[in-house]
Structures are given as C-alpha cells and as structure tokens.
Amino acid sequence: MLFSGSRGTFGLGDYGTMGPGDYWIEAEAFRKRRYPKSFISKLSDSEGEAAETQVWLNFAQAFGYMDQNTIQELDEKYEIIQKQIISMSQSPEKWST
C-alpha cells in the first residue's frame, strides 16, 4: 500500500512537509525495497531525517521564525511519517516486489 501525498501517490506521505534531502532518501529507500536489509537501512535513515527536521522546527519556533500553530501542524505530520516509516521497517516483505 502506498500513501497519498500532495504531489501524487508514492512512498511515505505528504511531500509538502518534506525537506529537500528527504526526497532523495525516500526515493532511494523505495528503490531498495527488493533488498530487505538495504531497504530497512534506508528507512532508518529516513526516520532519522524526519526526527532531525522536528528538532529544526523547534529551533525555528524558539527563535521566532515560525508560529506555534504551524510548528504543531508540521510536527504532527512528521509524527505520522515516522510511524509509517517504522511500520514499513517492521514488515519490509509487504513492500518488496
């Protein structure tokens, strides 16, 4: 099962909440799905990138670059993305072709 995003159906979720590096990691992870260990490794990288983005969002809020509502909305989206990544990591065979 693939997830719908703002730019179509593919991969992990809403592309509108992803940073530039996330596109590359997600694409590479999805291409590696035929090789479970590599796939899981790339998903782990993706999860780390999503968590790092949440940290940067907190900095953006702390220094007044973004308002609380925007931060909360983006943080909630990243939580969903991370849950999807973890789910995919726990059952890589569902994603192999």
N, C-alpha and C positions, 0 to 999 in steps of 0.2 A: 504494500500500500504506500503510495506517495502522498505527500501533503500539498495542499494548495497554497500558493503564495501570491503576492501582489503582482508578480510577473509571470504567472502560469503555474502549472503543476509540475513539481520536480523536487526531489530531495527533502529537506528538513522543514521548510516553513516559510514564513513571511520575509521575503527578500528586502522589504523596506526597512527592516530592523537590523540588517546585517552590515558589517563594515566591509571595506574593500578586500581585506585578506580572507574574510570568511567565504567569499565566493569561490576562491581557489581551493581552499581546504575542503569545502563541501563537494565541489566537483571532483576533486581527486579522490576523496573518500568513496563517492558513489561509483567511480570507475574501478576502484579496488574491491568492490563487493564480491567479485569472483574468488578472491583470496581472503578467507575469513580473518586471518591474523593481521594482514595488512589493513583490511577494512576496519577492524577494531582499533588498530593503532591510529588510523586517520580520524576515526570518530572521537578517540580520546583527545587528539589534537584539537578537534573542533569544539569539544566540550570545554577545554582549557581556554580557547579563544573567546568563547561566549562568556565564561566566568571573568576573564580579563576585561571584556567590554563592560560588564557590570561594575567593575571597580572604577573604570574610567568614567562611567556615568555618575558614580558617587562623587568623584572629584569634580566633574562638571557642575554638579549641584552645589557642592561645598564652596566653589569659587564663583557661583552666581551665573554660570554660563547657560544653565537650563533651569526651568521651574520644576517644582515638586511634582506636578501632575504629569508632565512629560517624562520625567525620570521614572515615576511609578509605572506609567504605561509601558515604557520600554523595558523596564526591569521584569514586569510580568510576562512580556513576550519572550524575553531571554530565558526565563524560568521554563516556559513551555518548550522552547527549542532544546534546552538542556535535558528535559525529561524525554523528549523524542530521541535525542542522541543516545541517552542511557538505554532506552528501550531497544533501540537498534543494536547497541553493543551487546545486550544480553541475549539477543536472538538473531545473530548475523545470518543464520541459514534462511530466515524468512526473506532476506534481501538479496540472496545470491541468485544468479541467473544461469 
